[in-house]
Amino acid sequence: EFCWILDPIDGTSEFVCGAYHWGSLIGLCRRRVPVVGIINSPATNDRWVGAEGMESTWNGDVISSAPCDRMSEARLNVSGYGLGALQEPDWVKCVHDIIARTHTCSYMGPNAYSWGLLASGSLDIVLDAHDCGVYDFCAIIPIIHGAGGRVVRYDGQGLDNGAVLDMDTNYAAFAVGDEELVEPVAGLLEKAAWLSK
C-alpha cells in the first residue's frame, strides 16, 4: 500500500562540484498517490515538508505559493537539465516563447531547490526536463499542492490532486504557484512535436 520514492542526491554533478543547488527528495506514496514530500537541502540548511491535507512548511514555518495570474508578471525557472534538451528544436522554440512572455527567468541546476522556492512564493513557474522519472518530482507534489500551487504534465493534466502515478513512466512536468498559469504554459508546451512521440 505504501511506497517510499527517494532521490538521495538530486543534482549529483552540482554536489560533486561543491555547488549548493542540490538536495534530497523524499516522497511517500499510498497506492501510487504522493501523500508526503520532503525537500532537504543540507548545503543551505533548508527543508520543505508537505503532507496530504496539511499546509506545507519551510524550516517549520507555514508557506504559500505566490498569487500570479499573468505570464507577463511570472518569475520563471528553467532547470539546467531541461536546457539539455536543446537538441530538440521544438523544445527551444517552446522555452523561448515562455521566456519571452514572462517577467524574468533564471536557470538553476537540479530542481530540488527551485521546487522549494516555488512553494515558498519566490518563483511562479518551474519548468523541468521532458523525461523526468517519478523520483524527480514525487516528493514535490504534496509540498507544492499544500502551498497552493500545482504540479502538472506538459499537456496540463494534473499530477497532483490524487493523481495515480505510473512508477515506470517518465513524465514531462512543470509546476506553477498559481493555477491560472497552467493553461498558458501548457498551451505553449503542447506545440512541441516531441510530446507526441
Sequence and secondary structure as in RCSB ss.txt:
>XXXX:A:sequence
EFCWILDPIDGTSEFVCGAYHWGSLIGLCRRRVPVVGIINSPATNDRWVGAEGMESTWNGDVISSAPCDRMSEAR
LNVSGYGLGALQEPDWVKCVHDIIARTHTCSYMGPNAYSWGLLASGSLDIVLDAHDCGVYDFCAIIPIIHGAGGR
VVRYDGQGLDNGAVLDMDTNYAAFAVGDEELVEPVAGLLEKAAWLSK
>XXXX:A:secstr
 EEEEEEEEE HHHHHHT S  EEEEEEEETTEEEEEEEEETTTTEEEEEETTS  EETTEE        GGG E
EEEEHHHHGGGGSHHHHHHHHHHHHHSSEEEEESSSHHHHHHHHTTS SEEE  SSB HHHHTTHHHHHHHTT E
EEETTS BSSTT    TT  B EEEESSGGGHHHHHHHHTT GGGG 
